[in-house]
Amino acid sequence: MQFIYIEDFETLEQYCQSARQQKLVAVDTEFVRTRTLYPNLGLLQAYDGKQLALIDPVAIDDLTPFWQLLMDENCQKIIHSCSEDLEVFLHSGNCKPANMIDSQILLSFLGHGLSMGYAAMVKHFLDIDIDKSESRTDWMKRPLTERQLDYAALDVWYLHQIAPKIIEHASDAGFLTAATEETQAQIDKKFTPIDATKLYLDNKQAWKLKPQQLNLLKALLTWRYEQAVKRNLPFSFVAKDHTLMIVAQRNPQNVGAMASYDGIEILDVRHKGKAMLNVLRAANKIPAEQYPQVLTRLDSYPGYKQIFKQVKLKLTSLAQQHNLDVQVVAGKRQINQFLCWFWKLNEQHNHPEKVELINGWRKEMFKDELVAFAESGF
């Protein structure tokens, strides 16, 4: 495998300036995230069709030329399964990519399922089996072996070969714009700042709580998020979900009482018990009229199960009319979003701009018929 290994700013700048003149650049990242909230960037890969580069972020302090390449609207980038890579771009470079498309999303519109892996894609289009034995590499360790470097290089080498085919297929099928929008939606979502005070709305057990308990859970989740960000730790390393739920339900007055609760994580109490008590004390001072509203459990809403099935059947029919698999159009999350919005349940779903089934590329294809179907009583 022919590639250049870039360890200095000047060579990086030269390469990225050249790559920005090409029509398409395949990009990828290698990172390590075992005991951290954010990924530790170990390697960047890029192939512009002429020169393949492996870029060493451990050796280069300033990666500005690469971030500029990603943000260049005139140069199209392709990446496979971008979710975690976007976190790398955000936290390593505060870099929001422009003119980028995800090959996994393209493949979903072409009937290959929602999450076709890179190796499966290469096998399907090139009939090549990829050796994934280096996938568990410690990409922060130096020096990297030739085998590790070859493995990393192949990720963009094959992607660049496949990309024109699937872009053309998606264009011919009329889905290229939709796939581009879907990729951009993922980018926009990843780069939308998290409001820590709203995290309780996404907690799957929060519907069980009364307003006072919900107020405590809101405060605890906000505290945990801030601690995780400050110390770059996974959320569970600060405190487990079930610990916060039990503490919010029981509202203990001291660490001893907290430690006595069945099901609580004793290490959380030992290491964070006093901190959680401080959070509770502050939250308990909030006036009752400022407590969050009780959340409605969607699957307990009258007729939910039958209506969910009817909506999915309707979407399946509409998707078939557009030669799409219904899984690409909507999963459980998107249908639940729509129902919460239509029934005006829970704070986070009162805003139509957040309902995927009536926005973006789905709007033109499905909104009018779906809303009419709902208004007719399903």
Buried (B, 14 or more C-beta within 10 A) or exposed (E): EEBEBBBEBEBBBEBBEBBBEBEBBBBBBBBBBEEBBBBBBBBBBBBBBEBBBBBBBBEBEEBBBBBBBBBBEEBBBBBBBBEEBBBBBBBBBEBBBBBBBBBBBBBBBBEBBEEBBBBBBBEEBEEEEBEEEBEEBEBBEEEBEEEBBBBBBBBBBBBBBBBEEBBEBBEEBEBBEBBBBBBBBBBEEBBEEEEBEBBBBEBEBBBBBEBBBBBBBBBBBBBBBEBBBEEEBEBEBBBBBEBBBBBBBBBBEEBEBBBEBEEBBEEBBEEBBEBBBEBBEEBEEBEEEEBBEBBBBBEEBEEBEEBBEBBBEBBBEBBEEBEBBBEBBBEEEBBBBBBBBBBEBBEBBEEEEEBBBBBBBBBEBBBEBBBEBBEEEB
